[in-house]
Amino acid sequence: MSILHRWKTGTAAFMALGITVGTITPLLTAAPSFAQTAFSDVQSDYWAANFIQELSRRNVIAGFPDGTFHPDDAVTRAQFAAMLSKAFQQASKRDAINFSDVPSNYWASAAIRQAYTTGFLAGYPNNQFKPSQNIPREQVLVSLSSGLNYAPGGQTDSILQNFSDASAISSYARSPIAAATERRIVVNYPNVESLNPGQTATRAQVAAFIYQALVSNGQASAIQSPYIVAIGQTTPPKSASVTIPAKTAIPVKYDQAKKVLISKDEKVPLTLTVAQNIITSEGTVLIPSGSQVIGQLQPTTNKKGSQFVAQQLVLPGGQKFNISATSDPITKTERINKGISVGAIAKDTVLGAGAAAAVSAVTGNRDITAGKVLSGAGIGAVVGLFFGRNSVDLIAVQPNTDLQLTLNQDLTINNQ
């Protein structure tokens, strides 16, 4: 397999294990984006709930301001193009054209341009794209097969016999849909044998199709569903050994609090979450967003600050890897003065045991339960170290900005 020489982090999230082999040179990391993943109109037992949740977590699709998803709403060609632009990072296959019905200031003009140049979508006669036209299910499947360069390995007619309504499939769509079927991209609810090729695709259906396309392309972990069309045995994913080089940035977040206060000489266990997928330029996910980084905040070597030292990376599937990565040193401090209320300190803040002891001693308030204490063992014994002080300076950590990590050594991820 050829060795990849570039990779990047992306806000579009695809949960997966990488399948490429080699050492990868990093590109810049984009800013994190955190997505809503639970919707009031998508219950846990809804047929497409897992597909919707996974894609929304990766910012490929999104809900509405009122907390709904509208899973049965129709999808337009422009909306589908926007989803494609977030889900796939394919190389251009052809030059862009200016569609007569897509003004340069149209909200989806960039996504439409990308969907066209990468081969996912084509236009209509008279140089039209028809961005507001609802997209039928067969066109979604054709798009995914075309953009991913899939062709059927078996006889098209034989493959399509799996569908009771195969005769309704348009002639242009038969071969691409056969390829999509072989790749298990087709998801038919409620009847797995009914393709309904001319039916307008809904948001839930498109979510299922796109996610399965990501799975087929080695960019996502398989989801179990009785509605995925499976014919025979598909080619198993290739094993991988991918080396991510030292100096690579890993964006992380911490959901427990906006601020962490620790004393200057303490060590505090902490688990961070990878905020964005780490992906190759071809779109293969190496470290999925949602992976956990286990480590601790500890004093820097020169004792002038603190930094996070990573010890273990845990992927969503449970695979664990030793990791050598650190944040930049954190030297910012926050002074806690006698008389300040514990409640004011603890708002949106978690405390290390040493910091909790310092707060308790300086304020005279022995009730430090108003704030979450990251490590509580021995707090009482530590209080004496700060007793009698009128103030104390604590290291103030803003986790979502101060704890962005950089690999100190190459990280090799082996996926079987």
TAMOFEN-V393320 format. One record per run of one state. SS is the DSSP state (~ for helix, > for strand, _ for the rest). FROM is the first residue (numbers start at 0). TO is the last residue. Records with the same first field share a line. If there is no record, write none. Layout:
BEGIN
SS=FROM-TO / FROM-TO
END
This chain:
BEGIN
_=0-5 / 10-20 / 24-24 / 26-47 / 57-72 / 74-74 / 87-107 / 117-122 / 128-132 / 134-134 / 147-154 / 160-164 / 168-169 / 182-185 / 187-198 / 200-200 / 216-226 / 228-238 / 244-247 / 250-250 / 253-257 / 262-266 / 274-275 / 280-283 / 287-290 / 299-304 / 314-318 / 326-328 / 330-331 / 337-340 / 346-347 / 351-351 / 363-370 / 373-377 / 386-389 / 397-397 / 402-403 / 407-409 / 415-415
>=6-9 / 21-23 / 25-25 / 73-73 / 75-75 / 123-123 / 127-127 / 133-133 / 135-135 / 186-186 / 199-199 / 201-201 / 227-227 / 239-243 / 248-249 / 251-252 / 258-261 / 267-273 / 276-279 / 284-286 / 291-298 / 305-313 / 319-325 / 329-329 / 332-336 / 348-350 / 371-372 / 390-396 / 404-406 / 410-414
~=48-56 / 76-86 / 108-116 / 124-126 / 136-146 / 155-159 / 165-167 / 170-181 / 202-215 / 341-345 / 352-362 / 378-385 / 398-401
END
